[in-house]
Amino acid sequence: MKMALRACLRTKPGLTALLSQLSCSGHAAARRAPALVAQRSSSSTSQKIKVDFDQSSGVAVMHMQSPPVNSLSLEFLTDVCIALEKLEMDKSCRGLVVTSSQPKVFSAGLDILDMYGKSPEHCAEFWKAVQEMWLKFYGSNMITIAAVNGSSPAGGCLLSMTCDYRIMADNPRYSIGLNETKLGIVAPFWFKDTMVNTVGHRATEMALQLGLLYSPAEALKIGLVDQLVHEDQVLTTATETMTKWLAIPGILNISYTCHFFHLWCCNLVCTICSCVCQVIAAKKIHLSQDF
Ligand SMILES: CCCC/C=C\CC(=O)SCCNC(=O)CCNC(=O)[C@H](O)C(C)(C)COP(=O)(O)OP(=O)(O)OC[C@H]1O[C@@H](n2cnc3c(N)ncnc32)[C@H](O)[C@@H]1OP(=O)(O)O
């Protein structure tokens, strides 16, 4: 699925334009962008994101450093999008590892304080930033690996699922999953679709209906993560794994993408049809009650 968006971005200038319109240009441009210096190794830091880029390997590591739990606030999401945009523009950067600088937590998901009691304008901007993060990761031209070195509920799980590969710390105290139902929230359809593309329909159905959070071992079993390693090895394993992925010529990825893009389009059409059917059904019920 991620590959599909990537192919689409490569082949359809229209979508690229659409994505760049959706991109950080509004709120993000107003913020100071961390610069990536063209040298062998460089480091750029915003308040909440630190990016180390090794030019010799073409791999960048994005450290999320927003205490206490890397919750996805508007400010945090904006910094992530700016950093991603910068890396994307640098054609020498081919791989990205995302990890957390916070102990025990990869990301706690959407910042609940940024969603509660805020103006409609703030909520709209916040929600746009969430979608933008998803689009930028899923549509990235880079190979992306999530080094999940702590718990990763809800939006944190979504973030990891937008990556090509997930390595999680093998610590039973950590958990990962889309637990929105437990919070009394319905996960948006694109959260659901991202999970379907990762673990399949049945596992997603169970996970979402019950709002399940999985231990690392359970997550590995259903394919929510791809590999478990000792806590201290998460980042090194991610960079080693990246070498394998980058050894595959990018062109081969593209051929898979066409197939996945087709599936993604079908899925979107089905979702739209199902929404229309629900509206028609609701109207019919309403009319039949009138008579
Ligand atoms: C219409 C919307 C559709 C989309 C819907 C949902 C998507 C989402 O992502 S909603 C967010 C869901 N997130 C969660 O349910 C996670 C809740 N947090 C936790 O489970 C734990 O905090 C976590 C396992 C991440 C870490 O546990 P601990 O290490 O034990 O830390 P604490 O629980 O003590 O938390 C420390 C500190 O962080 C604050 N916190 C935690 N999560 C969030 C969050 N998502 N947003 C904002 N703040 C968060 C927590 O309140 C503590 O604050 P203080 O009490 O001030 O120290």
The ligand as an SDF file (V2000), in Angstrom:
LIG
                    3D

 57 59  0  0  0  0  0  0  0  0999 V2000
  -11.6140   11.6300   15.9980 C   0  0  0  0  0  0  0  0  0  0  0  0
  -10.2520   11.1360   16.3580 C   0  0  0  0  0  0  0  0  0  0  0  0
   -9.9190    9.8400   15.6830 C   0  0  0  0  0  0  0  0  0  0  0  0
   -8.5320    9.3540   16.0080 C   0  0  0  0  0  0  0  0  0  0  0  0
   -8.5000    8.7550   17.2780 C   0  0  0  0  0  0  0  0  0  0  0  0
   -7.4970    8.3790   18.0400 C   0  0  0  0  0  0  0  0  0  0  0  0
   -6.1240    8.3370   17.7260 C   0  0  0  0  0  0  0  0  0  0  0  0
   -5.2730    8.5250   18.9670 C   0  0  0  0  0  0  0  0  0  0  0  0
   -4.1180    8.3610   18.8370 O   0  0  0  0  0  0  0  0  0  0  0  0
   -5.9730    8.9810   20.4500 S   0  0  0  0  0  0  0  0  0  0  0  0
   -4.6730    8.8410   21.6470 C   0  0  0  0  0  0  0  0  0  0  0  0
   -4.6760    7.4890   22.1980 C   0  0  0  0  0  0  0  0  0  0  0  0
   -3.5580    7.2750   23.0690 N   0  0  0  0  0  0  0  0  0  0  0  0
   -3.6040    6.5050   24.1250 C   0  0  0  0  0  0  0  0  0  0  0  0
   -4.6080    5.9250   24.4460 O   0  0  0  0  0  0  0  0  0  0  0  0
   -2.3490    6.4080   24.9170 C   0  0  0  0  0  0  0  0  0  0  0  0
   -2.5650    6.8360   26.3200 C   0  0  0  0  0  0  0  0  0  0  0  0
   -1.2910    6.7590   27.0470 N   0  0  0  0  0  0  0  0  0  0  0  0
   -0.7940    5.6130   27.5330 C   0  0  0  0  0  0  0  0  0  0  0  0
   -1.2960    4.5300   27.3690 O   0  0  0  0  0  0  0  0  0  0  0  0
    0.4690    5.7460   28.3420 C   0  0  0  0  0  0  0  0  0  0  0  0
    0.6460    7.0920   28.6840 O   0  0  0  0  0  0  0  0  0  0  0  0
    1.7230    5.2290   27.6310 C   0  0  0  0  0  0  0  0  0  0  0  0
    1.6820    3.7150   27.5160 C   0  0  0  0  0  0  0  0  0  0  0  0
    1.9150    5.8620   26.2630 C   0  0  0  0  0  0  0  0  0  0  0  0
    2.9700    5.6020   28.4960 C   0  0  0  0  0  0  0  0  0  0  0  0
    2.7750    5.1210   29.7910 O   0  0  0  0  0  0  0  0  0  0  0  0
    3.7080    5.6730   30.9670 P   0  0  0  0  0  0  0  0  0  0  0  0
    5.1200    5.6210   30.5740 O   0  0  0  0  0  0  0  0  0  0  0  0
    3.2980    4.9560   32.1990 O   0  0  0  0  0  0  0  0  0  0  0  0
    3.3530    7.2300   31.0790 O   0  0  0  0  0  0  0  0  0  0  0  0
    2.0440    7.9090   31.7250 P   0  0  0  0  0  0  0  0  0  0  0  0
    0.8280    7.1480   31.4220 O   0  0  0  0  0  0  0  0  0  0  0  0
    2.3350    8.2030   33.1670 O   0  0  0  0  0  0  0  0  0  0  0  0
    1.9810    9.2800   30.9030 O   0  0  0  0  0  0  0  0  0  0  0  0
    2.9680   10.2810   31.0780 C   0  0  0  0  0  0  0  0  0  0  0  0
    2.3390   11.6220   30.7690 C   0  0  0  0  0  0  0  0  0  0  0  0
    1.9790   11.6400   29.3970 O   0  0  0  0  0  0  0  0  0  0  0  0
    0.6120   12.0190   29.2600 C   0  0  0  0  0  0  0  0  0  0  0  0
    0.0200   11.3520   28.0880 N   0  0  0  0  0  0  0  0  0  0  0  0
   -0.0060   10.0530   27.8140 C   0  0  0  0  0  0  0  0  0  0  0  0
   -0.6010    9.8180   26.6260 N   0  0  0  0  0  0  0  0  0  0  0  0
   -0.9610   11.0150   26.1440 C   0  0  0  0  0  0  0  0  0  0  0  0
   -1.6160   11.4470   24.9350 C   0  0  0  0  0  0  0  0  0  0  0  0
   -2.0240   10.5650   23.9790 N   0  0  0  0  0  0  0  0  0  0  0  0
   -1.8210   12.7490   24.7500 N   0  0  0  0  0  0  0  0  0  0  0  0
   -1.4190   13.6570   25.6850 C   0  0  0  0  0  0  0  0  0  0  0  0
   -0.7900   13.3140   26.8500 N   0  0  0  0  0  0  0  0  0  0  0  0
   -0.5660   12.0220   27.0700 C   0  0  0  0  0  0  0  0  0  0  0  0
   -0.0180   11.5050   30.5540 C   0  0  0  0  0  0  0  0  0  0  0  0
   -1.2230   12.1580   30.7870 O   0  0  0  0  0  0  0  0  0  0  0  0
    1.0480   11.8640   31.5510 C   0  0  0  0  0  0  0  0  0  0  0  0
    0.9710   13.2480   31.7990 O   0  0  0  0  0  0  0  0  0  0  0  0
    1.2070   13.8170   33.2590 P   0  0  0  0  0  0  0  0  0  0  0  0
    0.1880   13.1730   34.1370 O   0  0  0  0  0  0  0  0  0  0  0  0
    1.0180   15.2830   33.1300 O   0  0  0  0  0  0  0  0  0  0  0  0
    2.5910   13.4070   33.6490 O   0  0  0  0  0  0  0  0  0  0  0  0
  1  2  1  0
  2  3  1  0
  3  4  1  0
  4  5  1  0
  5  6  2  0
  6  7  1  0
  7  8  1  0
  8  9  2  0
  8 10  1  0
 10 11  1  0
 11 12  1  0
 12 13  1  0
 13 14  1  0
 14 15  2  0
 14 16  1  0
 16 17  1  0
 17 18  1  0
 18 19  1  0
 19 20  2  0
 19 21  1  0
 21 22  1  0
 21 23  1  0
 23 24  1  0
 23 25  1  0
 23 26  1  0
 26 27  1  0
 27 28  1  0
 28 29  2  0
 28 30  1  0
 28 31  1  0
 31 32  1  0
 32 33  2  0
 32 34  1  0
 32 35  1  0
 35 36  1  0
 36 37  1  0
 37 38  1  0
 37 52  1  0
 38 39  1  0
 39 40  1  0
 39 50  1  0
 40 41  1  0
 40 49  1  0
 41 42  2  0
 42 43  1  0
 43 44  1  0
 43 49  2  0
 44 45  1  0
 44 46  2  0
 46 47  1  0
 47 48  2  0
 48 49  1  0
 50 51  1  0
 50 52  1  0
 52 53  1  0
 53 54  1  0
 54 55  2  0
 54 56  1  0
 54 57  1  0
M  END
$$$$
